[in-house]
Amino acid sequence: MTILFDGLAYGMLLFLISVGLSVTLGLMNFVNLAHGAFAMLGGYACVVTLNDFGVPFLMTLPVAALLPALVGIVLERFLYRRLYAASELDQVLFSIGLVFMAVATAHFFFGARQQPLQLPEFLSGQVQIMPGLDLGVYRIFLIVTGLVVAAALQFSVIRTSFGARLRAAVDNQRIARGMGVDVSRVFSLTFALGSALAGLGGALGVEMLGLDPEFPVKYLVYFLIVVSVGGSGNILGSLYAAILLGVADVAGKYYIPQVGAFIIYAVMVVTLIYRPQGLFGRPHQ
């Protein structure tokens, strides 16, 4: 049960960080491999405001989401927008270049060391659910946060007018513009949302994943696996895939540590062999 719970918490963390990539990749059809850089920015925003300015941990989370969102809007307006119609290779090369720039910038300002993060007392320690089963408070917090974010995103995409405009813009930009949808504004807000989610996930992940300038490179593959297995653009698909991969990764590293890190890749390969569009993605026409 402890392994299952830790895997669930780890999966929720993967979901919180990668769901923003699912939004930009699946809903905007843009290959943004610099997604991890926005997560790293959120992590550093959390650490700096907490350690240097004494802001309470929970109050750092809005800052960790807002700063990447603002940076995302600026980059989308002046850089990303120029590549929406470009080939996927051009998008990949451009976003990889941004990753290397982000890594170098983080090295310059923060050095190569891991950043410390002291959780507040009410999020530390463990609670006993039953004899022999103690659950970490922070991991419970991650699970609850992930469920709330998933529910809010699913509702906003499916049930709101903004979600309808976004889906219309993705399906056919020309017709959407003809119906009065400001496609550029919708894409800017969507990119800001994806960046904010990355920043929030990055801040919440400092305690479990650590934070250093290599963060966007180390965990990029994990984010891509979650999106590809769940199906790009599918919020609930990303949630289920992240939970599956998180539990498989933790259980594999515990029971068979010699090949534990291989488990998550094996799950991805098997899934994509039988479901190339992901578990919950729409088949390509």
Contacts in CASP RR format, 6 or more apart in sequence:
PFRMAT RR
TARGET T0000
AUTHOR 0000-0000-0000
METHOD contacts of the structure
MODEL  1
MTILFDGLAYGMLLFLISVGLSVTLGLMNFVNLAHGAFAMLGGYACVVTL
NDFGVPFLMTLPVAALLPALVGIVLERFLYRRLYAASELDQVLFSIGLVF
MAVATAHFFFGARQQPLQLPEFLSGQVQIMPGLDLGVYRIFLIVTGLVVA
AALQFSVIRTSFGARLRAAVDNQRIARGMGVDVSRVFSLTFALGSALAGL
GGALGVEMLGLDPEFPVKYLVYFLIVVSVGGSGNILGSLYAAILLGVADV
AGKYYIPQVGAFIIYAVMVVTLIYRPQGLFGRPHQ
1 133 0 8 1.000
2 133 0 8 1.000
2 134 0 8 1.000
2 135 0 8 1.000
3 247 0 8 1.000
3 250 0 8 1.000
3 251 0 8 1.000
3 254 0 8 1.000
4 247 0 8 1.000
4 251 0 8 1.000
5 135 0 8 1.000
5 139 0 8 1.000
6 139 0 8 1.000
6 250 0 8 1.000
7 243 0 8 1.000
7 246 0 8 1.000
7 247 0 8 1.000
7 249 0 8 1.000
7 250 0 8 1.000
7 251 0 8 1.000
8 139 0 8 1.000
8 143 0 8 1.000
8 243 0 8 1.000
8 246 0 8 1.000
8 247 0 8 1.000
9 139 0 8 1.000
9 140 0 8 1.000
9 142 0 8 1.000
9 143 0 8 1.000
9 208 0 8 1.000
10 208 0 8 1.000
10 246 0 8 1.000
10 247 0 8 1.000
10 249 0 8 1.000
10 250 0 8 1.000
11 242 0 8 1.000
11 243 0 8 1.000
11 245 0 8 1.000
11 246 0 8 1.000
11 247 0 8 1.000
12 142 0 8 1.000
12 143 0 8 1.000
12 145 0 8 1.000
12 146 0 8 1.000
12 147 0 8 1.000
12 242 0 8 1.000
12 243 0 8 1.000
13 142 0 8 1.000
13 201 0 8 1.000
13 204 0 8 1.000
13 205 0 8 1.000
13 208 0 8 1.000
13 209 0 8 1.000
14 222 0 8 1.000
14 223 0 8 1.000
14 226 0 8 1.000
14 242 0 8 1.000
14 245 0 8 1.000
14 246 0 8 1.000
15 146 0 8 1.000
15 149 0 8 1.000
15 150 0 8 1.000
15 226 0 8 1.000
15 238 0 8 1.000
15 239 0 8 1.000
15 242 0 8 1.000
15 243 0 8 1.000
16 142 0 8 1.000
16 145 0 8 1.000
16 146 0 8 1.000
16 149 0 8 1.000
16 197 0 8 1.000
16 200 0 8 1.000
16 201 0 8 1.000
16 202 0 8 1.000
16 204 0 8 1.000
16 205 0 8 1.000
17 36 0 8 1.000
17 39 0 8 1.000
17 197 0 8 1.000
17 198 0 8 1.000
17 199 0 8 1.000
17 201 0 8 1.000
17 202 0 8 1.000
17 205 0 8 1.000
17 219 0 8 1.000
17 223 0 8 1.000
18 35 0 8 1.000
18 222 0 8 1.000
18 223 0 8 1.000
18 224 0 8 1.000
18 226 0 8 1.000
18 227 0 8 1.000
18 238 0 8 1.000
18 242 0 8 1.000
19 149 0 8 1.000
19 150 0 8 1.000
19 153 0 8 1.000
19 194 0 8 1.000
19 197 0 8 1.000
19 235 0 8 1.000
19 238 0 8 1.000
19 239 0 8 1.000
20 35 0 8 1.000
20 193 0 8 1.000
20 194 0 8 1.000
20 195 0 8 1.000
20 197 0 8 1.000
20 198 0 8 1.000
21 32 0 8 1.000
21 35 0 8 1.000
21 36 0 8 1.000
21 194 0 8 1.000
21 198 0 8 1.000
21 223 0 8 1.000
21 224 0 8 1.000
21 226 0 8 1.000
21 227 0 8 1.000
22 226 0 8 1.000
22 227 0 8 1.000
22 230 0 8 1.000
22 231 0 8 1.000
22 232 0 8 1.000
22 233 0 8 1.000
22 234 0 8 1.000
22 235 0 8 1.000
22 238 0 8 1.000
23 153 0 8 1.000
23 190 0 8 1.000
23 193 0 8 1.000
23 194 0 8 1.000
23 197 0 8 1.000
23 233 0 8 1.000
23 235 0 8 1.000
24 30 0 8 1.000
24 32 0 8 1.000
24 35 0 8 1.000
24 190 0 8 1.000
24 191 0 8 1.000
24 194 0 8 1.000
25 31 0 8 1.000
25 32 0 8 1.000
25 227 0 8 1.000
25 232 0 8 1.000
25 233 0 8 1.000
26 170 0 8 1.000
26 227 0 8 1.000
26 231 0 8 1.000
26 232 0 8 1.000
26 233 0 8 1.000
27 157 0 8 1.000
27 166 0 8 1.000
27 167 0 8 1.000
27 170 0 8 1.000
27 190 0 8 1.000
27 233 0 8 1.000
28 84 0 8 1.000
28 170 0 8 1.000
28 187 0 8 1.000
28 190 0 8 1.000
28 191 0 8 1.000
29 84 0 8 1.000
29 170 0 8 1.000
30 80 0 8 1.000
30 83 0 8 1.000
30 84 0 8 1.000
30 91 0 8 1.000
30 191 0 8 1.000
31 88 0 8 1.000
31 91 0 8 1.000
31 92 0 8 1.000
31 95 0 8 1.000
32 80 0 8 1.000
32 91 0 8 1.000
32 95 0 8 1.000
33 92 0 8 1.000
33 95 0 8 1.000
33 96 0 8 1.000
33 99 0 8 1.000
33 220 0 8 1.000
33 224 0 8 1.000
34 95 0 8 1.000
34 96 0 8 1.000
34 97 0 8 1.000
34 98 0 8 1.000
34 99 0 8 1.000
34 102 0 8 1.000
34 216 0 8 1.000
35 194 0 8 1.000
35 198 0 8 1.000
35 216 0 8 1.000
35 220 0 8 1.000
35 223 0 8 1.000
36 99 0 8 1.000
36 198 0 8 1.000
36 215 0 8 1.000
36 216 0 8 1.000
36 219 0 8 1.000
36 220 0 8 1.000
36 223 0 8 1.000
37 98 0 8 1.000
37 99 0 8 1.000
37 102 0 8 1.000
37 103 0 8 1.000
37 216 0 8 1.000
38 68 0 8 1.000
38 71 0 8 1.000
38 72 0 8 1.000
38 194 0 8 1.000
38 195 0 8 1.000
38 198 0 8 1.000
38 199 0 8 1.000
39 68 0 8 1.000
39 198 0 8 1.000
39 199 0 8 1.000
39 201 0 8 1.000
39 202 0 8 1.000
39 215 0 8 1.000
39 216 0 8 1.000
39 219 0 8 1.000
40 102 0 8 1.000
40 106 0 8 1.000
40 202 0 8 1.000
40 211 0 8 1.000
40 213 0 8 1.000
40 215 0 8 1.000
40 216 0 8 1.000
41 67 0 8 1.000
41 68 0 8 1.000
41 71 0 8 1.000
41 102 0 8 1.000
41 199 0 8 1.000
42 64 0 8 1.000
42 65 0 8 1.000
42 67 0 8 1.000
42 68 0 8 1.000
42 198 0 8 1.000
42 199 0 8 1.000
42 200 0 8 1.000
42 201 0 8 1.000
42 202 0 8 1.000
42 203 0 8 1.000
43 64 0 8 1.000
43 115 0 8 1.000
43 199 0 8 1.000
43 202 0 8 1.000
43 203 0 8 1.000
43 205 0 8 1.000
43 206 0 8 1.000
43 211 0 8 1.000
44 106 0 8 1.000
44 110 0 8 1.000
44 115 0 8 1.000
44 211 0 8 1.000
45 60 0 8 1.000
45 63 0 8 1.000
45 64 0 8 1.000
45 67 0 8 1.000
45 68 0 8 1.000
45 199 0 8 1.000
45 203 0 8 1.000
46 57 0 8 1.000
46 60 0 8 1.000
46 61 0 8 1.000
46 63 0 8 1.000
46 64 0 8 1.000
46 117 0 8 1.000
46 202 0 8 1.000
46 203 0 8 1.000
46 206 0 8 1.000
47 115 0 8 1.000
47 116 0 8 1.000
47 117 0 8 1.000
47 206 0 8 1.000
47 211 0 8 1.000
49 55 0 8 1.000
49 59 0 8 1.000
49 60 0 8 1.000
49 63 0 8 1.000
49 64 0 8 1.000
50 56 0 8 1.000
50 57 0 8 1.000
50 60 0 8 1.000
50 117 0 8 1.000
50 118 0 8 1.000
51 116 0 8 1.000
51 117 0 8 1.000
51 118 0 8 1.000
55 63 0 8 1.000
56 120 0 8 1.000
57 119 0 8 1.000
57 120 0 8 1.000
57 123 0 8 1.000
58 120 0 8 1.000
60 203 0 8 1.000
61 200 0 8 1.000
61 203 0 8 1.000
61 204 0 8 1.000
64 199 0 8 1.000
64 200 0 8 1.000
64 201 0 8 1.000
64 202 0 8 1.000
64 203 0 8 1.000
65 196 0 8 1.000
65 197 0 8 1.000
65 199 0 8 1.000
65 200 0 8 1.000
65 203 0 8 1.000
66 196 0 8 1.000
67 199 0 8 1.000
68 195 0 8 1.000
68 196 0 8 1.000
68 198 0 8 1.000
68 199 0 8 1.000
69 192 0 8 1.000
69 193 0 8 1.000
69 194 0 8 1.000
69 195 0 8 1.000
69 196 0 8 1.000
70 192 0 8 1.000
71 195 0 8 1.000
72 191 0 8 1.000
72 192 0 8 1.000
72 195 0 8 1.000
73 188 0 8 1.000
73 191 0 8 1.000
73 192 0 8 1.000
73 195 0 8 1.000
75 98 0 8 1.000
76 187 0 8 1.000
76 188 0 8 1.000
76 191 0 8 1.000
76 192 0 8 1.000
77 188 0 8 1.000
79 94 0 8 1.000
80 191 0 8 1.000
81 184 0 8 1.000
81 187 0 8 1.000
83 90 0 8 1.000
83 91 0 8 1.000
83 94 0 8 1.000
84 187 0 8 1.000
86 94 0 8 1.000
99 216 0 8 1.000
99 217 0 8 1.000
99 220 0 8 1.000
102 216 0 8 1.000
103 213 0 8 1.000
103 214 0 8 1.000
103 216 0 8 1.000
103 217 0 8 1.000
104 213 0 8 1.000
106 212 0 8 1.000
106 213 0 8 1.000
106 215 0 8 1.000
107 213 0 8 1.000
110 213 0 8 1.000
111 213 0 8 1.000
112 212 0 8 1.000
112 213 0 8 1.000
113 212 0 8 1.000
114 210 0 8 1.000
114 211 0 8 1.000
114 212 0 8 1.000
115 206 0 8 1.000
115 210 0 8 1.000
115 211 0 8 1.000
115 212 0 8 1.000
117 206 0 8 1.000
117 207 0 8 1.000
117 210 0 8 1.000
117 211 0 8 1.000
119 138 0 8 1.000
119 207 0 8 1.000
122 137 0 8 1.000
123 137 0 8 1.000
123 138 0 8 1.000
123 141 0 8 1.000
124 137 0 8 1.000
124 138 0 8 1.000
125 136 0 8 1.000
125 137 0 8 1.000
125 138 0 8 1.000
126 134 0 8 1.000
126 135 0 8 1.000
126 136 0 8 1.000
126 137 0 8 1.000
127 134 0 8 1.000
127 135 0 8 1.000
127 136 0 8 1.000
127 137 0 8 1.000
127 140 0 8 1.000
128 134 0 8 1.000
128 135 0 8 1.000
129 135 0 8 1.000
138 207 0 8 1.000
142 204 0 8 1.000
142 208 0 8 1.000
145 204 0 8 1.000
146 239 0 8 1.000
149 197 0 8 1.000
149 200 0 8 1.000
150 235 0 8 1.000
150 236 0 8 1.000
150 239 0 8 1.000
153 197 0 8 1.000
153 235 0 8 1.000
154 235 0 8 1.000
154 236 0 8 1.000
156 162 0 8 1.000
156 163 0 8 1.000
157 163 0 8 1.000
157 166 0 8 1.000
157 167 0 8 1.000
157 235 0 8 1.000
162 186 0 8 1.000
162 189 0 8 1.000
165 176 0 8 1.000
165 181 0 8 1.000
165 186 0 8 1.000
166 186 0 8 1.000
166 190 0 8 1.000
168 175 0 8 1.000
168 176 0 8 1.000
168 179 0 8 1.000
168 181 0 8 1.000
169 176 0 8 1.000
169 181 0 8 1.000
169 183 0 8 1.000
169 186 0 8 1.000
169 187 0 8 1.000
173 183 0 8 1.000
176 183 0 8 1.000
177 183 0 8 1.000
202 209 0 8 1.000
202 211 0 8 1.000
205 211 0 8 1.000
209 215 0 8 1.000
209 219 0 8 1.000
222 245 0 8 1.000
222 264 0 8 1.000
225 241 0 8 1.000
225 245 0 8 1.000
225 264 0 8 1.000
225 265 0 8 1.000
225 268 0 8 1.000
226 238 0 8 1.000
226 241 0 8 1.000
226 242 0 8 1.000
226 245 0 8 1.000
227 233 0 8 1.000
227 238 0 8 1.000
227 241 0 8 1.000
228 268 0 8 1.000
228 272 0 8 1.000
228 278 0 8 1.000
229 241 0 8 1.000
229 244 0 8 1.000
229 245 0 8 1.000
229 267 0 8 1.000
229 268 0 8 1.000
229 271 0 8 1.000
229 272 0 8 1.000
229 278 0 8 1.000
229 279 0 8 1.000
230 237 0 8 1.000
230 238 0 8 1.000
230 240 0 8 1.000
230 241 0 8 1.000
230 278 0 8 1.000
230 279 0 8 1.000
230 280 0 8 1.000
230 281 0 8 1.000
231 237 0 8 1.000
231 238 0 8 1.000
231 241 0 8 1.000
231 277 0 8 1.000
231 278 0 8 1.000
231 279 0 8 1.000
231 280 0 8 1.000
231 281 0 8 1.000
232 281 0 8 1.000
233 281 0 8 1.000
234 280 0 8 1.000
234 281 0 8 1.000
236 280 0 8 1.000
237 279 0 8 1.000
237 280 0 8 1.000
237 281 0 8 1.000
240 279 0 8 1.000
240 280 0 8 1.000
241 278 0 8 1.000
241 279 0 8 1.000
241 280 0 8 1.000
244 267 0 8 1.000
245 264 0 8 1.000
245 267 0 8 1.000
245 268 0 8 1.000
246 264 0 8 1.000
248 263 0 8 1.000
248 264 0 8 1.000
248 267 0 8 1.000
249 260 0 8 1.000
249 261 0 8 1.000
249 263 0 8 1.000
249 264 0 8 1.000
251 263 0 8 1.000
252 259 0 8 1.000
252 260 0 8 1.000
252 263 0 8 1.000
253 260 0 8 1.000
253 261 0 8 1.000
253 263 0 8 1.000
256 263 0 8 1.000
271 278 0 8 1.000
271 279 0 8 1.000
272 278 0 8 1.000
275 281 0 8 1.000
276 284 0 8 1.000
277 283 0 8 1.000
277 284 0 8 1.000
END
